[in-house]
Amino acid sequence: MTQIIENIQNLPITPILAVGIITFVGFYIGKTTQFIKLPSIIGFMVVGVLFGPSLFNILNNSMRDSLSFITDIALAFVAISIGLELSFSSLKKQGAGIITVIFTESLLAFALVASLIYLLTRDLPLSLIFGAIAPASAPAGTVAVIQEFRAKGPLTKALYAVVGFDDGLGIIIFGFCAAIARSLLIAESGGETPGFLNLMSAPLLEVFLSLLVGGVIGIILCILARRMSDNRGLFILVFSLVMLSIGLCHMFHLSLILTNMIIGMFIVNTQASSLTHRITNELSQIMPLLFVMFFVLAGANLHISALPALGAVGIVYAVGRSTGLVTGAAIGAFLGKLNTNIRKYIGMGILSQAGVAIGLALIVKKEFSTLGSHGSQIGATVLTTITATCIFFELIGPVLTKIGLEKAGEIQKQ
């Protein structure tokens, strides 16, 4: 068996061949998982784990870097899909309750994780960083389950809103806490602490520019789309502007999810429903393909070898984050006077965590490594722990989302 694995690892597989392999195998393994009543994206991620460094290593670091644009494209289209579901009229029906849910689930997850990690480690900068990463969600998992099972109803609408808007709030929370943690570490080493407003300016500017760029591209798309009678031409227009959006997000370090969600929101809230439906129908043709490739690549980033390093910090983080999100969402839904199904099950649909959290952990490792031995230790601990816990959250998140939607009666019985 070892020899077979080594032979596969040594095959001269090109990126385009890898795309063909992972799409083909991922699609059929995803179909297989449906027979055991699991979302197909669980099968996609299992294929990613098998083809990643954990076993065959076809999707090694170099290969994943070559294919990283697929992840960006998939997340951008997921974000637009979220935005297209967030019409102000539908949000108005749910009232301010959705905003309350977003704040309570994010802030309670932050507070609970930060408090528990501090009680365990007595390390305030480390606790703040873990707390700041806790609210970050992975909207792709939730959206994939919703679209696969064609869920419809108040809970579905609420999930779209929460996993979309909490990205912006998460950026602000992380920026706020990273600024405090950085100041504490600089003070520890006897250096001069920069002004707090200077440290906070970057995340606030990121959110503002994301909203601005998304709005401008949304305006351009709507002006051109109204004159487009050909549906295929409409798709090409949307695709080209999404690529433009991704490029600008990379160039100016903006939030990919927030920027593209604003584009979708601009469309659904300013254009006729017929145009929105045309765009939604065109996107529905490509989303299943993007989900296969995205979740296989996501699975390849889940290093099973990281699980033994989980430790007490990882367990406390996973328990604290899960409790904070579920409890916070339920409290927010209660205070916001949302319906019973949303109160009971919305927390089950927001537990997925992957790319955004790992990205924040990488930022911590890179930026804190220059802040002495304590900063380097925090960076290494955060990256190792978040990588390990994401395996847990990416596996249970979609499953719990499906269960919650079923219990709320928003998935039709097959």
BARORO-614684 format. One record per residue (C-alpha): residue in three letters; x, y, z; residue number from 1. Coordinates in steps of 0.25 Angstrom, whole numbers, plus 5000, padded with zeros to 4 digits. Layout:
N
+------+------+------+------+-----+
: rest :   xx :   yy :   zz :  nr :
+------+------+------+------+-----+
:  ALA :    X :    Y :    Z : NUM :
...
+------+------+------+------+-----+
END
This chain:
414
+------+------+------+------+-----+
: rest :   xx :   yy :   zz :  nr :
+------+------+------+------+-----+
:  MET : 5000 : 5000 : 5000 :   1 :
:  THR : 5011 : 5009 : 5004 :   2 :
:  GLN : 5018 : 5007 : 4990 :   3 :
:  ILE : 5005 : 5010 : 4983 :   4 :
:  ILE : 5004 : 5023 : 4990 :   5 :
:  GLU : 5018 : 5027 : 4987 :   6 :
:  ASN : 5016 : 5024 : 4972 :   7 :
:  ILE : 5004 : 5032 : 4972 :   8 :
:  GLN : 5011 : 5044 : 4979 :   9 :
:  ASN : 5022 : 5043 : 4969 :  10 :
:  LEU : 5013 : 5044 : 4956 :  11 :
:  PRO : 5015 : 5057 : 4948 :  12 :
:  ILE : 5001 : 5062 : 4950 :  13 :
:  THR : 4999 : 5076 : 4944 :  14 :
:  PRO : 4989 : 5086 : 4950 :  15 :
:  ILE : 4979 : 5084 : 4939 :  16 :
:  LEU : 4980 : 5069 : 4940 :  17 :
:  ALA : 4978 : 5071 : 4955 :  18 :
:  VAL : 4965 : 5079 : 4953 :  19 :
:  GLY : 4960 : 5068 : 4944 :  20 :
:  ILE : 4963 : 5057 : 4954 :  21 :
:  ILE : 4957 : 5064 : 4966 :  22 :
:  THR : 4945 : 5069 : 4959 :  23 :
:  PHE : 4942 : 5055 : 4954 :  24 :
:  VAL : 4945 : 5047 : 4967 :  25 :
:  GLY : 4939 : 5058 : 4975 :  26 :
:  PHE : 4926 : 5058 : 4968 :  27 :
:  TYR : 4923 : 5043 : 4969 :  28 :
:  ILE : 4928 : 5042 : 4983 :  29 :
:  GLY : 4918 : 5054 : 4986 :  30 :
:  LYS : 4907 : 5046 : 4980 :  31 :
:  THR : 4911 : 5034 : 4989 :  32 :
:  THR : 4910 : 5042 : 5002 :  33 :
:  GLN : 4895 : 5046 : 4998 :  34 :
:  PHE : 4892 : 5031 : 4999 :  35 :
:  ILE : 4895 : 5032 : 5014 :  36 :
:  LYS : 4887 : 5045 : 5016 :  37 :
:  LEU : 4899 : 5054 : 5017 :  38 :
:  PRO : 4901 : 5067 : 5009 :  39 :
:  SER : 4910 : 5064 : 4997 :  40 :
:  ILE : 4920 : 5074 : 5001 :  41 :
:  ILE : 4925 : 5064 : 5012 :  42 :
:  GLY : 4929 : 5055 : 5001 :  43 :
:  PHE : 4936 : 5066 : 4993 :  44 :
:  MET : 4944 : 5069 : 5006 :  45 :
:  VAL : 4947 : 5055 : 5008 :  46 :
:  VAL : 4953 : 5054 : 4994 :  47 :
:  GLY : 4961 : 5066 : 4997 :  48 :
:  VAL : 4967 : 5060 : 5010 :  49 :
:  LEU : 4971 : 5047 : 5002 :  50 :
:  PHE : 4977 : 5055 : 4990 :  51 :
:  GLY : 4984 : 5065 : 5000 :  52 :
:  PRO : 4996 : 5064 : 5008 :  53 :
:  SER : 4989 : 5054 : 5018 :  54 :
:  LEU : 4990 : 5043 : 5008 :  55 :
:  PHE : 4993 : 5043 : 4993 :  56 :
:  ASN : 4999 : 5058 : 4993 :  57 :
:  ILE : 4994 : 5061 : 4979 :  58 :
:  LEU : 4988 : 5074 : 4984 :  59 :
:  ASN : 5001 : 5078 : 4990 :  60 :
:  ASN : 5005 : 5092 : 4994 :  61 :
:  SER : 5010 : 5096 : 4981 :  62 :
:  MET : 4998 : 5090 : 4974 :  63 :
:  ARG : 4988 : 5097 : 4983 :  64 :
:  ASP : 4995 : 5110 : 4981 :  65 :
:  SER : 4993 : 5108 : 4966 :  66 :
:  LEU : 4979 : 5105 : 4968 :  67 :
:  SER : 4976 : 5116 : 4978 :  68 :
:  PHE : 4969 : 5125 : 4968 :  69 :
:  ILE : 4957 : 5114 : 4968 :  70 :
:  THR : 4955 : 5116 : 4983 :  71 :
:  ASP : 4954 : 5131 : 4980 :  72 :
:  ILE : 4944 : 5130 : 4969 :  73 :
:  ALA : 4936 : 5120 : 4977 :  74 :
:  LEU : 4935 : 5129 : 4989 :  75 :
:  ALA : 4932 : 5141 : 4980 :  76 :
:  PHE : 4920 : 5134 : 4974 :  77 :
:  VAL : 4916 : 5129 : 4987 :  78 :
:  ALA : 4916 : 5144 : 4992 :  79 :
:  ILE : 4908 : 5149 : 4980 :  80 :
:  SER : 4898 : 5138 : 4983 :  81 :
:  ILE : 4896 : 5142 : 4997 :  82 :
:  GLY : 4894 : 5156 : 4993 :  83 :
:  LEU : 4884 : 5153 : 4983 :  84 :
:  GLU : 4875 : 5147 : 4994 :  85 :
:  LEU : 4876 : 5159 : 5003 :  86 :
:  SER : 4865 : 5168 : 4998 :  87 :
:  PHE : 4862 : 5179 : 5007 :  88 :
:  SER : 4847 : 5176 : 5006 :  89 :
:  SER : 4850 : 5162 : 5011 :  90 :
:  LEU : 4859 : 5167 : 5022 :  91 :
:  LYS : 4849 : 5177 : 5027 :  92 :
:  LYS : 4839 : 5166 : 5029 :  93 :
:  GLN : 4849 : 5159 : 5039 :  94 :
:  GLY : 4851 : 5173 : 5045 :  95 :
:  ALA : 4863 : 5177 : 5053 :  96 :
:  GLY : 4864 : 5163 : 5059 :  97 :
:  ILE : 4874 : 5159 : 5048 :  98 :
:  ILE : 4883 : 5170 : 5052 :  99 :
:  THR : 4882 : 5166 : 5066 : 100 :
:  VAL : 4885 : 5152 : 5063 : 101 :
:  ILE : 4898 : 5156 : 5056 : 102 :
:  PHE : 4903 : 5164 : 5067 : 103 :
:  THR : 4899 : 5154 : 5079 : 104 :
:  GLU : 4905 : 5142 : 5072 : 105 :
:  SER : 4918 : 5149 : 5068 : 106 :
:  LEU : 4920 : 5156 : 5081 : 107 :
:  LEU : 4916 : 5144 : 5090 : 108 :
:  ALA : 4925 : 5135 : 5082 : 109 :
:  PHE : 4937 : 5145 : 5084 : 110 :
:  ALA : 4934 : 5148 : 5099 : 111 :
:  LEU : 4933 : 5133 : 5102 : 112 :
:  VAL : 4945 : 5128 : 5095 : 113 :
:  ALA : 4954 : 5139 : 5100 : 114 :
:  SER : 4949 : 5137 : 5114 : 115 :
:  LEU : 4951 : 5122 : 5114 : 116 :
:  ILE : 4965 : 5123 : 5107 : 117 :
:  TYR : 4969 : 5133 : 5117 : 118 :
:  LEU : 4965 : 5124 : 5129 : 119 :
:  LEU : 4973 : 5113 : 5123 : 120 :
:  THR : 4985 : 5120 : 5119 : 121 :
:  ARG : 4986 : 5134 : 5126 : 122 :
:  ASP : 4991 : 5139 : 5113 : 123 :
:  LEU : 4983 : 5152 : 5110 : 124 :
:  PRO : 4988 : 5155 : 5096 : 125 :
:  LEU : 4986 : 5140 : 5092 : 126 :
:  SER : 4972 : 5140 : 5098 : 127 :
:  LEU : 4968 : 5152 : 5090 : 128 :
:  ILE : 4973 : 5146 : 5077 : 129 :
:  PHE : 4965 : 5133 : 5078 : 130 :
:  GLY : 4953 : 5141 : 5082 : 131 :
:  ALA : 4954 : 5150 : 5070 : 132 :
:  ILE : 4955 : 5138 : 5061 : 133 :
:  ALA : 4943 : 5131 : 5067 : 134 :
:  PRO : 4932 : 5139 : 5060 : 135 :
:  ALA : 4938 : 5136 : 5046 : 136 :
:  SER : 4929 : 5127 : 5038 : 137 :
:  ALA : 4930 : 5119 : 5025 : 138 :
:  PRO : 4918 : 5123 : 5017 : 139 :
:  ALA : 4921 : 5114 : 5006 : 140 :
:  GLY : 4917 : 5102 : 5014 : 141 :
:  THR : 4904 : 5108 : 5018 : 142 :
:  VAL : 4900 : 5113 : 5004 : 143 :
:  ALA : 4904 : 5099 : 4998 : 144 :
:  VAL : 4895 : 5092 : 5007 : 145 :
:  ILE : 4883 : 5101 : 5004 : 146 :
:  GLN : 4885 : 5101 : 4989 : 147 :
:  GLU : 4887 : 5086 : 4989 : 148 :
:  PHE : 4874 : 5083 : 4996 : 149 :
:  ARG : 4867 : 5095 : 4991 : 150 :
:  ALA : 4863 : 5100 : 5004 : 151 :
:  LYS : 4853 : 5111 : 5005 : 152 :
:  GLY : 4847 : 5119 : 5017 : 153 :
:  PRO : 4849 : 5129 : 5028 : 154 :
:  LEU : 4861 : 5121 : 5034 : 155 :
:  THR : 4868 : 5120 : 5020 : 156 :
:  LYS : 4866 : 5135 : 5018 : 157 :
:  ALA : 4872 : 5137 : 5032 : 158 :
:  LEU : 4884 : 5128 : 5030 : 159 :
:  TYR : 4887 : 5136 : 5017 : 160 :
:  ALA : 4887 : 5149 : 5024 : 161 :
:  VAL : 4895 : 5144 : 5036 : 162 :
:  VAL : 4906 : 5137 : 5029 : 163 :
:  GLY : 4907 : 5149 : 5019 : 164 :
:  PHE : 4908 : 5161 : 5029 : 165 :
:  ASP : 4916 : 5155 : 5040 : 166 :
:  ASP : 4928 : 5155 : 5031 : 167 :
:  GLY : 4929 : 5170 : 5032 : 168 :
:  LEU : 4926 : 5170 : 5047 : 169 :
:  GLY : 4937 : 5159 : 5048 : 170 :
:  ILE : 4947 : 5167 : 5041 : 171 :
:  ILE : 4945 : 5179 : 5051 : 172 :
:  ILE : 4945 : 5170 : 5063 : 173 :
:  PHE : 4958 : 5164 : 5058 : 174 :
:  GLY : 4964 : 5177 : 5055 : 175 :
:  PHE : 4960 : 5183 : 5069 : 176 :
:  CYS : 4966 : 5171 : 5076 : 177 :
:  ALA : 4978 : 5169 : 5068 : 178 :
:  ALA : 4981 : 5184 : 5071 : 179 :
:  ILE : 4980 : 5182 : 5086 : 180 :
:  ALA : 4988 : 5169 : 5085 : 181 :
:  ARG : 4999 : 5176 : 5077 : 182 :
:  SER : 5000 : 5188 : 5087 : 183 :
:  LEU : 5001 : 5178 : 5099 : 184 :
:  LEU : 5012 : 5171 : 5092 : 185 :
:  ILE : 5020 : 5183 : 5088 : 186 :
:  ALA : 5018 : 5189 : 5102 : 187 :
:  GLU : 5024 : 5175 : 5108 : 188 :
:  SER : 5037 : 5177 : 5099 : 189 :
:  GLY : 5038 : 5191 : 5104 : 190 :
:  GLY : 5035 : 5197 : 5090 : 191 :
:  GLU : 5027 : 5210 : 5087 : 192 :
:  THR : 5013 : 5206 : 5085 : 193 :
:  PRO : 5006 : 5212 : 5073 : 194 :
:  GLY : 4993 : 5220 : 5074 : 195 :
:  PHE : 4981 : 5211 : 5075 : 196 :
:  LEU : 4973 : 5219 : 5064 : 197 :
:  ASN : 4985 : 5216 : 5055 : 198 :
:  LEU : 4984 : 5201 : 5058 : 199 :
:  MET : 4969 : 5201 : 5055 : 200 :
:  SER : 4969 : 5209 : 5043 : 201 :
:  ALA : 4973 : 5197 : 5034 : 202 :
:  PRO : 4961 : 5188 : 5037 : 203 :
:  LEU : 4951 : 5200 : 5037 : 204 :
:  LEU : 4957 : 5204 : 5023 : 205 :
:  GLU : 4956 : 5190 : 5018 : 206 :
:  VAL : 4941 : 5189 : 5021 : 207 :
:  PHE : 4938 : 5203 : 5015 : 208 :
:  LEU : 4946 : 5201 : 5002 : 209 :
:  SER : 4939 : 5187 : 5001 : 210 :
:  LEU : 4925 : 5194 : 5002 : 211 :
:  LEU : 4930 : 5204 : 4992 : 212 :
:  VAL : 4936 : 5195 : 4982 : 213 :
:  GLY : 4924 : 5186 : 4982 : 214 :
:  GLY : 4914 : 5197 : 4981 : 215 :
:  VAL : 4922 : 5203 : 4969 : 216 :
:  ILE : 4923 : 5189 : 4962 : 217 :
:  GLY : 4908 : 5187 : 4965 : 218 :
:  ILE : 4904 : 5200 : 4958 : 219 :
:  ILE : 4912 : 5197 : 4946 : 220 :
:  LEU : 4907 : 5182 : 4945 : 221 :
:  CYS : 4892 : 5187 : 4946 : 222 :
:  ILE : 4894 : 5198 : 4936 : 223 :
:  LEU : 4900 : 5188 : 4926 : 224 :
:  ALA : 4891 : 5176 : 4929 : 225 :
:  ARG : 4878 : 5184 : 4927 : 226 :
:  ARG : 4882 : 5185 : 4912 : 227 :
:  MET : 4886 : 5170 : 4911 : 228 :
:  SER : 4875 : 5162 : 4905 : 229 :
:  ASP : 4883 : 5149 : 4903 : 230 :
:  ASN : 4885 : 5141 : 4915 : 231 :
:  ARG : 4898 : 5135 : 4912 : 232 :
:  GLY : 4903 : 5149 : 4909 : 233 :
:  LEU : 4898 : 5153 : 4923 : 234 :
:  PHE : 4906 : 5142 : 4929 : 235 :
:  ILE : 4918 : 5146 : 4922 : 236 :
:  LEU : 4916 : 5160 : 4927 : 237 :
:  VAL : 4914 : 5156 : 4942 : 238 :
:  PHE : 4926 : 5146 : 4941 : 239 :
:  SER : 4935 : 5157 : 4935 : 240 :
:  LEU : 4931 : 5167 : 4946 : 241 :
:  VAL : 4933 : 5157 : 4957 : 242 :
:  MET : 4947 : 5154 : 4952 : 243 :
:  LEU : 4949 : 5169 : 4953 : 244 :
:  SER : 4944 : 5169 : 4967 : 245 :
:  ILE : 4953 : 5158 : 4971 : 246 :
:  GLY : 4965 : 5165 : 4965 : 247 :
:  LEU : 4962 : 5178 : 4972 : 248 :
:  CYS : 4960 : 5171 : 4985 : 249 :
:  HIS : 4974 : 5165 : 4984 : 250 :
:  MET : 4980 : 5178 : 4979 : 251 :
:  PHE : 4975 : 5186 : 4991 : 252 :
:  HIS : 4974 : 5175 : 5001 : 253 :
:  LEU : 4958 : 5176 : 5002 : 254 :
:  SER : 4948 : 5166 : 5007 : 255 :
:  LEU : 4945 : 5157 : 4996 : 256 :
:  ILE : 4932 : 5152 : 5002 : 257 :
:  LEU : 4927 : 5166 : 5006 : 258 :
:  THR : 4930 : 5173 : 4993 : 259 :
:  ASN : 4923 : 5162 : 4985 : 260 :
:  MET : 4911 : 5161 : 4994 : 261 :
:  ILE : 4909 : 5176 : 4992 : 262 :
:  ILE : 4909 : 5174 : 4977 : 263 :
:  GLY : 4897 : 5164 : 4979 : 264 :
:  MET : 4890 : 5173 : 4989 : 265 :
:  PHE : 4891 : 5184 : 4979 : 266 :
:  ILE : 4885 : 5176 : 4968 : 267 :
:  VAL : 4873 : 5170 : 4976 : 268 :
:  ASN : 4869 : 5183 : 4982 : 269 :
:  THR : 4870 : 5192 : 4970 : 270 :
:  GLN : 4866 : 5184 : 4958 : 271 :
:  ALA : 4853 : 5177 : 4954 : 272 :
:  SER : 4851 : 5163 : 4959 : 273 :
:  SER : 4852 : 5158 : 4945 : 274 :
:  LEU : 4866 : 5162 : 4943 : 275 :
:  THR : 4870 : 5157 : 4957 : 276 :
:  HIS : 4863 : 5143 : 4953 : 277 :
:  ARG : 4871 : 5143 : 4940 : 278 :
:  ILE : 4884 : 5145 : 4947 : 279 :
:  THR : 4881 : 5135 : 4958 : 280 :
:  ASN : 4877 : 5125 : 4948 : 281 :
:  GLU : 4890 : 5127 : 4941 : 282 :
:  LEU : 4898 : 5125 : 4954 : 283 :
:  SER : 4891 : 5113 : 4957 : 284 :
:  GLN : 4897 : 5106 : 4945 : 285 :
:  ILE : 4911 : 5108 : 4950 : 286 :
:  MET : 4910 : 5107 : 4965 : 287 :
:  PRO : 4910 : 5092 : 4966 : 288 :
:  LEU : 4923 : 5091 : 4958 : 289 :
:  LEU : 4929 : 5102 : 4967 : 290 :
:  PHE : 4925 : 5095 : 4979 : 291 :
:  VAL : 4931 : 5082 : 4975 : 292 :
:  MET : 4945 : 5088 : 4973 : 293 :
:  PHE : 4944 : 5098 : 4984 : 294 :
:  PHE : 4941 : 5087 : 4995 : 295 :
:  VAL : 4951 : 5077 : 4989 : 296 :
:  LEU : 4962 : 5088 : 4991 : 297 :
:  ALA : 4957 : 5092 : 5004 : 298 :
:  GLY : 4958 : 5077 : 5009 : 299 :
:  ALA : 4972 : 5077 : 5004 : 300 :
:  ASN : 4975 : 5088 : 5013 : 301 :
:  LEU : 4970 : 5080 : 5025 : 302 :
:  HIS : 4983 : 5073 : 5030 : 303 :
:  ILE : 4979 : 5061 : 5038 : 304 :
:  SER : 4993 : 5061 : 5044 : 305 :
:  ALA : 4989 : 5074 : 5051 : 306 :
:  LEU : 4978 : 5067 : 5060 : 307 :
:  PRO : 4988 : 5061 : 5070 : 308 :
:  ALA : 4993 : 5075 : 5073 : 309 :
:  LEU : 4979 : 5080 : 5076 : 310 :
:  GLY : 4981 : 5079 : 5091 : 311 :
:  ALA : 4973 : 5086 : 5102 : 312 :
:  VAL : 4974 : 5100 : 5096 : 313 :
:  GLY : 4967 : 5094 : 5083 : 314 :
:  ILE : 4956 : 5087 : 5091 : 315 :
:  VAL : 4953 : 5099 : 5099 : 316 :
:  TYR : 4953 : 5108 : 5086 : 317 :
:  ALA : 4943 : 5098 : 5079 : 318 :
:  VAL : 4934 : 5097 : 5091 : 319 :
:  GLY : 4934 : 5111 : 5094 : 320 :
:  ARG : 4932 : 5115 : 5079 : 321 :
:  SER : 4920 : 5105 : 5077 : 322 :
:  THR : 4914 : 5109 : 5090 : 323 :
:  GLY : 4915 : 5124 : 5087 : 324 :
:  LEU : 4910 : 5124 : 5073 : 325 :
:  VAL : 4898 : 5115 : 5076 : 326 :
:  THR : 4894 : 5122 : 5089 : 327 :
:  GLY : 4897 : 5136 : 5084 : 328 :
:  ALA : 4888 : 5133 : 5071 : 329 :
:  ALA : 4877 : 5128 : 5080 : 330 :
:  ILE : 4877 : 5140 : 5089 : 331 :
:  GLY : 4878 : 5149 : 5077 : 332 :
:  ALA : 4866 : 5143 : 5071 : 333 :
:  PHE : 4858 : 5143 : 5084 : 334 :
:  LEU : 4861 : 5158 : 5086 : 335 :
:  GLY : 4858 : 5161 : 5072 : 336 :
:  LYS : 4845 : 5154 : 5073 : 337 :
:  LEU : 4848 : 5144 : 5061 : 338 :
:  ASN : 4839 : 5132 : 5059 : 339 :
:  THR : 4841 : 5119 : 5067 : 340 :
:  ASN : 4849 : 5111 : 5056 : 341 :
:  ILE : 4859 : 5122 : 5055 : 342 :
:  ARG : 4861 : 5123 : 5070 : 343 :
:  LYS : 4863 : 5108 : 5071 : 344 :
:  TYR : 4871 : 5105 : 5058 : 345 :
:  ILE : 4879 : 5117 : 5053 : 346 :
:  GLY : 4891 : 5114 : 5062 : 347 :
:  MET : 4892 : 5100 : 5055 : 348 :
:  GLY : 4894 : 5107 : 5042 : 349 :
:  ILE : 4906 : 5116 : 5045 : 350 :
:  LEU : 4917 : 5107 : 5051 : 351 :
:  SER : 4925 : 5104 : 5038 : 352 :
:  GLN : 4939 : 5110 : 5039 : 353 :
:  ALA : 4950 : 5109 : 5029 : 354 :
:  GLY : 4957 : 5119 : 5019 : 355 :
:  VAL : 4954 : 5132 : 5026 : 356 :
:  ALA : 4959 : 5127 : 5040 : 357 :
:  ILE : 4971 : 5121 : 5034 : 358 :
:  GLY : 4974 : 5133 : 5027 : 359 :
:  LEU : 4973 : 5141 : 5040 : 360 :
:  ALA : 4982 : 5131 : 5047 : 361 :
:  LEU : 4992 : 5133 : 5036 : 362 :
:  ILE : 4992 : 5148 : 5037 : 363 :
:  VAL : 4994 : 5146 : 5052 : 364 :
:  LYS : 5006 : 5137 : 5050 : 365 :
:  LYS : 5012 : 5146 : 5040 : 366 :
:  GLU : 5010 : 5160 : 5047 : 367 :
:  PHE : 5013 : 5155 : 5061 : 368 :
:  SER : 5026 : 5147 : 5058 : 369 :
:  THR : 5033 : 5161 : 5058 : 370 :
:  LEU : 5028 : 5164 : 5072 : 371 :
:  GLY : 5038 : 5156 : 5080 : 372 :
:  SER : 5037 : 5141 : 5085 : 373 :
:  HIS : 5023 : 5143 : 5091 : 374 :
:  GLY : 5018 : 5148 : 5078 : 375 :
:  SER : 5024 : 5136 : 5070 : 376 :
:  GLN : 5018 : 5126 : 5080 : 377 :
:  ILE : 5004 : 5132 : 5079 : 378 :
:  GLY : 5005 : 5132 : 5064 : 379 :
:  ALA : 5009 : 5117 : 5064 : 380 :
:  THR : 4999 : 5113 : 5074 : 381 :
:  VAL : 4988 : 5120 : 5067 : 382 :
:  LEU : 4991 : 5115 : 5053 : 383 :
:  THR : 4992 : 5100 : 5058 : 384 :
:  THR : 4980 : 5101 : 5067 : 385 :
:  ILE : 4971 : 5107 : 5056 : 386 :
:  THR : 4976 : 5098 : 5045 : 387 :
:  ALA : 4972 : 5086 : 5054 : 388 :
:  THR : 4958 : 5091 : 5059 : 389 :
:  CYS : 4954 : 5095 : 5045 : 390 :
:  ILE : 4954 : 5080 : 5041 : 391 :
:  PHE : 4944 : 5078 : 5052 : 392 :
:  PHE : 4935 : 5090 : 5048 : 393 :
:  GLU : 4936 : 5087 : 5034 : 394 :
:  LEU : 4931 : 5073 : 5036 : 395 :
:  ILE : 4920 : 5076 : 5046 : 396 :
:  GLY : 4915 : 5090 : 5040 : 397 :
:  PRO : 4909 : 5085 : 5027 : 398 :
:  VAL : 4902 : 5073 : 5034 : 399 :
:  LEU : 4896 : 5082 : 5045 : 400 :
:  THR : 4891 : 5092 : 5035 : 401 :
:  LYS : 4884 : 5081 : 5028 : 402 :
:  ILE : 4878 : 5076 : 5041 : 403 :
:  GLY : 4873 : 5090 : 5045 : 404 :
:  LEU : 4867 : 5092 : 5032 : 405 :
:  GLU : 4860 : 5079 : 5032 : 406 :
:  LYS : 4854 : 5081 : 5046 : 407 :
:  ALA : 4850 : 5095 : 5042 : 408 :
:  GLY : 4842 : 5088 : 5030 : 409 :
:  GLU : 4850 : 5096 : 5020 : 410 :
:  ILE : 4855 : 5084 : 5012 : 411 :
:  GLN : 4845 : 5076 : 5005 : 412 :
:  LYS : 4845 : 5061 : 5008 : 413 :
:  GLN : 4852 : 5054 : 4996 : 414 :
+------+------+------+------+-----+
END
